[in-house]
Amino acid sequence: MDRKKIILLLLLPFFFCPRPGFAEDLSIGVEDGWIWQVAVLPPPGGWETESGISALGAVRYAEWKVKDSPDGVAGRDIRFLKEPPLSEENAEERVTRWRENGVAAVLSLGGADDVSLLRPLLGRSGPVFLSAYGEGSGITEGGVPLPMMFALDLYRDFRIVAFAEYAKRSLDRRNGVAILGDRFDPSLERFARNLGDMLSSSGLSVTHFWLAGAGPDSFRMIEDEAISDGVSVLVSWAGSMVVRDIWRAVRRKEGAFRIWYGGEPGRILLSFNGVLAADQEVPLERDRSFVTLGREIWRRTRAVVRDASAAGRAYAACGWIFEGFRRAGSPEPELLAKAMESAADFALGSFPLTVNPATHRPFAREVAILEVKDRAFRPIDFFTVTGPGYLP
């Protein structure tokens, strides 16, 4: 290892560990009311991963910008408390400690596990919880978002709107569309019906097929009927294994239809050329503004940003929290949550965001339509979609 790398490794603790006297200064600042606190939970792999280092660098950069500003946020400094991973065993104790220490908000850079663990503990009484992800996580109860729960991603049903928009762009009205739903999953059944309504209102002919748990024979009947009906596309809200079986069965048949998959694009699909999926992560990976952000993070914190998307998400989430604090003028969770509902004037990379108070998520996000080709997901279209006007 060369001399420069050794020096950098020795300096890293100074950038990511509290300085001497930090805890005492923080305690005094919190008691005096000039510091507001936000707990930060790590990505699934922990703080030492590329995602963890990149996201923490973005958080520290956002923190520095507030401290360097003459006005701060509502005249206060914000301190982000680097937390260890959450677990089922320690979640309740952690929430109790956050409340005792006056933590106003919790920022999760992790996945669905943080949401499922914390939702029953702080969904109604705080601190405010914000996931920098959240596509697959429900933050509602009885069709209404829990008052303290927020997420940066559109919910997974954004694919309904994305497919409806792409169908308008790419299909002729003479083309028929088949929609495959699962009666045993209420969410997937609802997704299928709502997409059918949207496509029908665009003038497309729609046929619904429903899985009834009968196994591969039921697929064969669906495949044959869809081909005989002359459909050009089958949209599957069933799992990726169903897509695999149907793709294998119809790929060489005369009059075969294309398959659009309603789930998250995963590696299992990479063998199936021509399958389409919708995604809200790929636009972030192509956002050149994250390159500039990475340079600024390095300049101010010496954190190397190797996961630009993780850094961009963390920085956007900090911006949402700052905007909430500005509007609330208070760290009280009830006031902060109410202000977070109407936040605007912050961005995810180059895409400006405004929060939908009915969903506690952004009104809109940029999405990509991906096509599997040569064992890779290739973007073939980009556009902005608004989250559906109903809640899961």
C-alpha positions in Angstrom: 0.0 0.0 0.0 1.5 3.4 -1.0 2.1 6.3 1.4 -0.9 8.4 0.3 -3.4 5.5 0.9 -1.9 4.9 4.4 -2.3 8.6 5.3 -5.9 8.6 4.0 -6.8 5.6 6.1 -5.3 7.2 9.2 -7.3 10.4 8.6 -10.7 8.7 7.9 -11.6 8.4 11.6 -11.3 12.1 12.0 -14.0 12.7 9.4 -16.5 10.0 10.6 -16.0 9.9 14.4 -17.1 12.5 16.9 -14.4 14.9 17.9 -13.4 15.2 21.6 -16.0 17.1 23.5 -18.6 16.4 20.8 -21.0 14.6 23.1 -20.8 17.3 25.7 -21.3 20.1 23.1 -24.2 18.2 21.6 -25.9 17.7 25.0 -25.5 21.4 25.8 -26.8 22.4 22.4 -29.8 20.2 22.7 -30.7 21.5 26.1 -30.3 25.1 25.0 -32.4 24.4 21.9 -29.9 25.4 19.2 -29.3 21.9 18.0 -32.0 19.6 16.6 -31.2 15.9 16.3 -31.9 13.3 13.6 -30.9 9.6 14.1 -29.6 7.9 10.9 -29.9 4.1 10.3 -27.4 2.4 8.0 -27.9 0.6 4.7 -28.5 -3.1 4.8 -24.8 -4.0 4.5 -23.8 -1.5 7.2 -21.7 1.7 7.3 -18.5 0.1 6.0 -20.0 -0.8 2.6 -19.7 1.5 -0.5 -23.4 2.4 0.0 -22.8 3.2 3.7 -19.7 5.3 3.1 -21.3 7.2 0.2 -24.6 7.9 2.1 -22.9 8.9 5.3 -20.7 11.3 3.3 -23.8 12.9 1.9 -25.4 13.2 5.3 -22.2 14.8 6.7 -22.0 17.2 3.8 -25.6 18.2 4.3 -24.9 18.7 8.0 -21.9 20.9 7.2 -23.9 23.1 4.8 -26.4 23.9 7.5 -23.6 24.6 10.0 -21.8 26.8 7.5 -25.0 28.8 6.7 -25.5 32.0 8.6 -29.2 31.1 9.2 -28.9 27.3 9.7 -32.3 25.7 9.5 -34.9 27.9 11.2 -31.9 29.4 13.1 -30.7 26.0 14.4 -28.0 23.5 13.7 -29.0 19.9 12.8 -26.9 17.0 14.0 -27.2 13.6 12.4 -26.5 10.8 14.9 -24.8 7.8 13.2 -26.6 4.7 14.6 -25.9 1.0 14.5 -28.2 -1.3 12.6 -31.7 -1.9 13.9 -32.9 -5.3 15.0 -36.1 -6.9 16.3 -34.4 -7.3 19.7 -33.3 -3.7 20.1 -36.0 -1.7 18.2 -38.2 -0.9 21.2 -35.3 0.1 23.4 -33.9 2.3 20.6 -37.2 4.2 20.1 -37.4 4.8 23.9 -33.9 6.2 23.9 -34.6 8.4 20.9 -37.6 9.9 22.7 -35.7 10.4 25.9 -32.8 12.2 24.1 -35.1 14.5 22.2 -34.5 13.0 18.7 -36.9 14.7 16.3 -36.6 12.4 13.3 -35.2 9.1 12.2 -33.7 8.8 8.7 -33.4 5.2 7.4 -30.9 4.5 4.6 -32.0 0.8 4.8 -34.7 -1.2 3.3 -38.1 -2.6 4.2 -36.9 -4.1 7.5 -36.5 -0.7 9.2 -40.0 0.2 8.1 -41.6 -3.0 9.4 -39.8 -2.8 12.7 -40.4 0.9 13.4 -43.9 1.3 11.9 -45.8 -0.1 15.0 -43.5 1.7 17.4 -43.4 5.3 16.1 -46.0 5.4 13.3 -48.4 7.4 15.4 -46.3 9.0 18.1 -42.9 9.7 16.6 -40.1 10.5 16.2 -40.9 11.2 12.5 -39.6 8.4 10.3 -38.3 8.9 6.7 -37.1 6.1 4.5 -34.7 7.1 1.7 -36.2 4.2 -0.2 -39.6 2.6 0.6 -40.9 1.3 -2.8 -42.0 -2.0 -1.3 -42.9 -0.7 2.1 -46.5 0.1 3.2 -46.6 3.3 5.4 -50.4 3.4 5.5 -53.1 2.0 7.8 -56.7 1.7 6.7 -56.0 3.6 3.5 -54.4 6.6 5.3 -50.7 7.2 5.8 -49.5 6.9 9.4 -48.9 10.4 10.6 -45.1 9.9 11.4 -44.2 7.7 8.3 -42.7 9.1 5.1 -40.8 7.6 2.1 -38.8 9.0 -0.8 -39.9 6.4 -3.3 -43.2 6.1 -5.0 -45.0 2.9 -3.8 -44.6 -0.1 -6.1 -48.0 0.6 -7.7 -46.4 3.4 -9.6 -45.9 0.7 -12.3 -49.7 0.9 -13.1 -49.3 4.5 -14.2 -46.0 3.8 -15.9 -47.4 1.0 -18.0 -50.5 3.0 -18.8 -48.3 5.8 -20.1 -46.0 3.6 -22.0 -48.9 1.8 -23.6 -50.2 5.2 -24.9 -46.8 5.9 -26.3 -46.1 2.6 -27.9 -49.3 0.7 -28.7 -51.8 1.2 -31.5 -55.5 1.2 -30.4 -56.0 -1.8 -32.5 -53.6 -3.7 -30.3 -55.2 -5.8 -27.5 -53.7 -6.0 -24.0 -54.0 -9.0 -21.7 -53.6 -8.5 -18.0 -52.7 -11.4 -15.7 -53.7 -11.0 -12.1 -53.6 -13.1 -8.9 -56.9 -13.4 -7.1 -55.1 -14.7 -4.0 -53.2 -11.4 -3.5 -55.6 -8.5 -2.9 -52.9 -5.9 -3.9 -52.0 -7.6 -7.1 -55.7 -8.1 -8.0 -56.3 -4.4 -7.4 -53.2 -3.5 -9.5 -54.5 -5.6 -12.4 -58.0 -4.0 -12.3 -56.8 -0.5 -12.0 -54.4 -0.9 -14.9 -57.2 -2.4 -17.0 -59.4 0.6 -16.2 -56.6 3.0 -17.3 -55.9 1.2 -20.5 -59.6 0.9 -21.4 -60.0 4.6 -20.9 -57.2 5.1 -23.4 -59.2 3.2 -26.0 -57.2 -0.1 -25.8 -59.0 -3.4 -25.8 -58.3 -5.2 -22.5 -58.7 -8.8 -21.5 -58.3 -10.0 -17.9 -56.9 -13.4 -16.9 -56.8 -14.6 -13.3 -54.5 -17.2 -11.7 -56.6 -19.7 -9.8 -53.8 -21.8 -8.4 -54.3 -24.6 -10.9 -50.6 -24.8 -11.9 -48.9 -24.9 -15.3 -52.0 -26.2 -17.1 -53.8 -22.9 -16.3 -50.9 -21.0 -18.0 -51.3 -23.0 -21.2 -55.0 -22.1 -21.4 -54.2 -18.4 -20.7 -51.4 -18.4 -23.3 -53.5 -20.0 -26.0 -56.5 -17.8 -25.4 -54.4 -14.6 -25.4 -52.8 -15.6 -28.7 -56.1 -16.4 -30.2 -57.5 -13.1 -29.1 -54.6 -11.4 -30.9 -53.2 -9.5 -28.0 -49.8 -7.8 -28.5 -48.9 -7.5 -24.9 -49.5 -9.5 -21.7 -48.9 -7.6 -18.5 -48.2 -9.9 -15.6 -48.9 -9.0 -12.0 -48.0 -12.5 -11.0 -44.5 -13.4 -9.8 -41.3 -13.6 -11.9 -41.5 -17.5 -11.9 -44.9 -17.2 -13.7 -43.2 -14.8 -16.2 -40.5 -17.3 -16.8 -42.9 -20.2 -17.5 -45.1 -18.1 -19.9 -42.1 -16.7 -21.7 -40.6 -20.1 -22.3 -44.0 -21.4 -23.6 -44.8 -18.6 -26.0 -41.5 -17.3 -27.3 -41.5 -19.6 -30.4 -45.3 -19.6 -31.0 -46.7 -17.8 -34.0 -48.5 -14.6 -33.0 -46.7 -14.6 -29.6 -47.3 -11.5 -27.4 -44.7 -9.4 -25.5 -44.5 -9.6 -21.7 -44.5 -6.7 -19.4 -43.7 -7.6 -15.8 -45.4 -5.6 -13.0 -42.9 -6.4 -10.3 -39.4 -5.1 -9.5 -36.9 -5.9 -12.1 -34.7 -8.7 -10.7 -31.8 -10.8 -12.0 -34.1 -13.8 -12.6 -35.5 -11.9 -15.6 -32.2 -11.5 -17.4 -32.5 -14.7 -19.3 -35.8 -13.6 -20.9 -35.1 -11.3 -23.9 -37.9 -8.9 -24.7 -39.5 -8.7 -21.2 -40.3 -5.2 -20.1 -40.3 -3.7 -16.6 -40.6 -0.3 -15.0 -38.1 1.1 -12.5 -37.6 4.3 -10.5 -33.9 3.6 -9.6 -32.3 3.6 -13.1 -33.0 7.4 -13.7 -30.9 8.1 -10.5 -28.0 6.0 -11.8 -27.9 8.2 -14.9 -28.3 11.5 -13.2 -25.1 13.5 -13.9 -25.8 15.9 -11.0 -24.8 13.1 -8.6 -21.2 13.4 -10.1 -21.0 17.0 -8.9 -22.5 16.0 -5.5 -19.9 13.3 -5.1 -17.1 15.8 -5.8 -18.5 18.2 -3.2 -18.8 15.4 -0.7 -15.2 14.5 -1.2 -14.0 18.1 -1.0 -15.8 18.7 2.4 -15.7 15.3 4.1 -13.1 13.2 2.2 -15.6 10.4 1.8 -15.3 8.7 -1.5 -18.7 8.3 -3.2 -18.7 5.0 -5.1 -22.5 4.6 -4.8 -23.8 7.8 -6.3 -27.5 6.8 -6.0 -27.1 6.1 -2.3 -25.4 9.4 -1.7 -28.1 11.2 -3.8 -30.9 9.6 -1.9 -29.4 10.4 1.5 -28.8 14.0 0.4 -32.4 14.4 -0.9 -33.8 12.9 2.4 -31.8 15.4 4.4 -33.2 18.2 2.2 -36.8 16.9 2.9 -36.1 16.9 6.7 -34.5 20.4 6.6 -37.5 21.7 4.7 -39.8 20.2 7.3 -37.8 21.8 10.1 -38.0 25.2 8.4 -41.7 25.0 7.9 -42.4 23.7 11.4 -39.9 25.9 13.2 -39.8 23.2 15.9 -38.4 19.8 16.6 -41.7 18.5 18.0 -42.6 15.4 16.1 -46.3 16.4 15.6 -45.4 19.8 14.2 -42.5 18.4 12.1 -44.7 15.6 10.6 -47.3 18.1 9.6 -44.7 20.3 7.9 -43.1 17.3 6.2 -46.5 16.6 4.5 -46.4 19.8 2.6 -42.6 20.1 1.9 -41.4 21.3 -1.4 -38.3 23.1 -2.8 -36.0 20.1 -2.4 -34.7 17.7 -5.1 -33.6 14.2 -5.7 -30.6 14.9 -8.0 -31.8 17.0 -10.8 -35.4 16.1 -10.3 -37.5 18.6 -8.1 -39.8 17.0 -5.5 -43.0 18.1 -3.9 -44.7 15.9 -1.3 -48.2 14.5 -1.7 -49.9 14.9 1.8 -52.3 12.1 0.8 -49.5 9.6 0.5 -46.5 11.0 2.5 -44.4 10.3 -0.7 -43.4 12.6 -3.6 -46.2 13.5 -6.0 -44.0 12.3 -8.9 -40.8 10.7 -9.9 -38.9 10.0 -13.1 -39.1 6.3 -14.2 -37.5 4.2 -16.8 -39.0 1.5 -19.0 -36.4 -1.3 -19.2 -36.2 -4.1 -21.8 -34.2 -7.3 -21.2 -31.6 -7.8 -23.9 -28.4 -9.8 -23.9 -28.7 -10.5 -20.1 -29.0 -6.8 -19.2 -31.8 -4.3 -18.6 -31.7 -1.7 -21.3 -33.5 1.6 -20.8 -35.8 2.3 -23.8 -37.9 5.2 -22.5 -37.9 7.7 -19.6 -40.8 9.9 -18.4 -42.3 11.3 -15.2 -45.2 9.6 -13.5 -47.4 10.7 -10.7 -48.3 8.2 -8.1 -51.7 6.7 -8.4 -54.5 8.7 -6.8 -55.4 5.9 -4.3 -53.6 4.3 -1.4 -52.5 0.7 -1.0 
